[in-house]
Amino acid sequence: MSYLSIRNLSVRLKGGPPLLRRVSLDVGPGEVRGLVGESGAGKSMIGKAVLGILPPSVEVTGGEILLGGTDLLGLPPKDRRRRIGATCALIPQDPLTALNPSHRIEPQITDRLVNILGWTRAAARARARDLLEEVHLPDPERVLRAYPHELSGGMRQRILIASAFAAEPKLIVADEPTTALDVTVQKQILKLIREMQARHGTALVFVTHDLGVVSKVCQHLSVLYAGMVVEDARVADFFAAPRHAYSAALLAATPKYTDPDAGLNPVPDAVIDAVRAEVAAFDAAKARRGAA
Amino acid sequence: MSDLYRIENLRLALADMTAKPLFGPAPRIEILKGLSFGIAKGAVVGIVGGSGSGKSTLGRALVRLLEPSGGSIHFDGTDITHLPEAVLRPLRRRFQMIFQDPMSSLNPRHRVGTLIAEPLRLHRLDAIPDRVARALDHVGLPQNFATRFPHELSGGQRQRVGIARAIALEPDFILADEIVSGLDVSSQAQVLNLLERLVSDLGLTLAFISHDLSVIRRLCQRTLVLHQGRIVEDRPTAELFAAPASAYTRDLLEAIPLPDPSQPWL
């Protein structure tokens, strides 16, 4: 039984073109699903739709987002926000912009627990301390008193991970959480996310453009092009033999340091033309349905 | 082949503003701790290292955006270590830089044509429209892109504008600082292929800074690995990948996730 189940989700720019085209995917408790695609493919848009933080210029035109069996889109806005706030969390891309530079770390972790979930200050503080220990930050007391600029990029990302897990969420959306970090720190952070996610049995949606990362972190993946899922596969099957020509080309574009002649091939124009034709056919079919 | 760059015992210290007392000067941190190497004419050299290793600082010293605090940098036989800006200006045309984030390095209020023409005007070159057209050609952008604004372009196209700006001046040397790390894999591949072609067509010398060894492996014949302001390895790329000599290089290599679920990694 999946915890998050997205059914035929369509999203468009208000009065403009579609951004997501009937996206469906499932994530079970303790499962990790990767969302991959080029920039603009709509992978972050899915995460934003789930968390109810779509930009105001964008609207949902159809479909369902089932969270623990309840369709979020069917709830009144206030209930929807409460439900998402109590059960979901985000690990953002850039830890420096996600943390407020003029506040110490402690309130940035505990405010949500106190103000929204009604914890006491002391309980929230103790929880924050435990979490910082759990994400392997040395001297948590000092970190709680520190300002973001006093910490390194890797430490800041650890704090955001701790913060995401603070209220024991059922679902976490990680939006390119390591693109701002260098490879050695990326490895530590991915290890930490996997470890925390497995221990807490959290469902995780992992947005990235790096198939190397997907092969290490995820069990399932959805490959997106122009807001359409072109392939939905188990990770082991996908890397053994991608089914869609576009996802195969994306895999061929991924560099491999062990093989200097492979990788780094741009997606061929013919493949792009073919997948664009698929998108056009989808839109035409939708227009026909609309007219009928 | 003669060296275009000759770097001897290069040191560079910057003020640490986070530790600055209310009064008095900030303490200085030594970022580069005595680097010596040469870059041959026509070479493509990769510079790798983790964050804080000093690779960008080294790059900025090479194109003299920063003034070294010790040692020397010779560019084509001229000592540029402490040259004052007025003397340096005419030389600057010959060493250019491509920046990491084209969205913040390109003025959002200017059209692409103006952006490429600006450095040409600064250096008082003639036939500017022709040079702009040629630069657009070289990077594979259609001529009508000259009238577009940066926000109308994709990430890969913006980075091509960054490259066009640098090559329009017909430099001898280009420094590329993490220019593909913000791009998705397909645009990454396109930009790297373009750079590879330009190096051979225009006879450029290139220093390519990256934290991604797989990109370096594809593009560079020689690689410098920097760690905490020191060179820990300086060898032909193929050798470095076959048998990394330093523990730090091995760490960097092993940290790259290969697109293969059977590789034990985490």
Interface residues (C-beta under 8 A of the other chain):
Chain A: G37 E38 S39 G40 H149 E150 G153 T179 L181 D182 V183 T184 V185 Q186 K187 L190 K191 R194 H209 D210 L211 G212 V213 V214 S215 K216 V217 V235 A236 F239 A249 L250 L251 A253 T254 P255 K256 Y257 T258 P260 G263 L264 N265 P266 V267
Chain B: T18 G50 S51 S154 G155 S181 L183 D184 V185 S186 S187 Q188 A189 Q190 L192 N193 H211 D212 L213 S214 V215 R217 R218 A238 F241 D251 L252 L253 A255 I256 P257 L258 P259 D260 P261 Q263 W265 L266
